[in-house]
Amino acid sequence: MAVPEINFDALGKRRAFKLGFGALCALEEEFDLPFLQIMQRVFPDLTATELTDPEKLLGDVMNVRMTDLRAVFVAGLGQEATTDEVEAIIDDIGLDEAGMILRRAMTNDLGGGDTDKKPNPPKARRKR
């Protein structure tokens, strides 16, 4: 299943937030941690199991460190936005909306999204 984009309007422009593979790699480089540990840092009140539970991710955005939220947005918007632009985007849409975008992306990317879809079967490994 392709990683979904979360589309939203900010600063008079349509934006696409996506935590694809490149964004996850950028976050791991930024934090020098594996992705799940980054999400545990971003959502400190949640256990590793709760991070994959959509209901648990609907907590208060004020529990998230603002610098972590900004870093995840920079990665999720990709080359589209600099740190300064991300700050202006979050100021424009507000912390609640930014938190909801992050939660929707996390829920979809960690398997909590569209549960009606059947997972793709694993591909056969190529022999070397």
N, C-alpha and C positions, 0 to 999 in steps of 0.2 A: 504494500500500500504506500502510495506517495505521501510525503509529509505535507500536511495541509498548510495553506497560508491563511493567516488571520488578517483580513482586509479592514481598514479603518481610515477615516478622514482626519487629517491634522494639518494645521497651517495652510489650509486651502488646497491640499493635495491628497490624492488617494495613496495610501501606504499599504505595504504588504509585509507582515511580520511572519517569519518562518524560522523555526529552529531545526533547520536541515543539518546534514552531516558537517558541512563547512562551518556553520554557526557553532555547533557543538565542539568542534576542534578549536575554534577561536576562543571559546569560553575556557576550555581546558588549558590552553596556552596562557590565557589571561590570569586565571586563578591558580595554575599549576596544581590542579586537582582533577581526578576523574569526574565525569559529568554528574553521577549520582551524589557524590560528595558536595559538588557545587550546589545542587538543588537542596541538599540538607542544610547548607549554609544559607541559601536564599530563604528557605522555609524552615527555620530552626525549631519550630514547635512540632514538626511532623517527623515521624519515623520513616525509615526507608520504605516500609510497606505502605504507609499512608500516602507517600508521595505519588503512588500509582492509583490512588483512590480519588476519583473526581470530587466526591462529596467533601473530602478532607481538604482539598486544595481551595475550597471556597471560603477560606478564612480571611481575616482582616489584613489588607495590604500594609497597614502600619507596622506589622510584625516583620516586614521585609526591610533590610538595610537599603537605603536609597542608592548608595553607590553600587550595590549588587544589582538592583533593578535597572539602573542605567547601563551597566555592563551587559546585562542580558539583552536589553533593547538594542544596544549597538550591534551585538552579534546577530540578533534576530532580524534587524533591518539591513544587515550586510553592508555592502559598499554604498548603499543609498544614503547613509547618514553618518556624520561625525558625532563625537561626544557632545559638542555644542548644539548640534541640530537635534539630537536625541533629548537633551534637556529642554529645548524649546518645544519639541513635540509633546513631551510629558506635561510641561506647563500648560500646553494648549488643551490636551484631552483630560487632564486631571489624574491624580493618583489612583482613584478608584477604577477608572477605565483602563489605565496602564496595568493595574493589577489583574483585571479581568482578562485582558489580552494575554498576559503572561500565563495565567491559569488555564485559559482555553488552549494555548499552545502546548503547555505541559501535559494537559489531560490527553490531547490528541497524540502527541509525540510519544507518550509513555504507555499508549495502548488503552487509555480510558475513553477515547473518542467514539467514533461511530462503531458501536458494538454489533450492529446488524450485518456488517460486512464480514465475510469469511476471510481468515488470514490466507495469504498466499502460501502454497506449499513450499518447503525449503528446496532450494535448487541443488542439484547434484554437484558435488565437489569435483573439480577438475584434477586429474592426476598429473603430477609433475614428473 
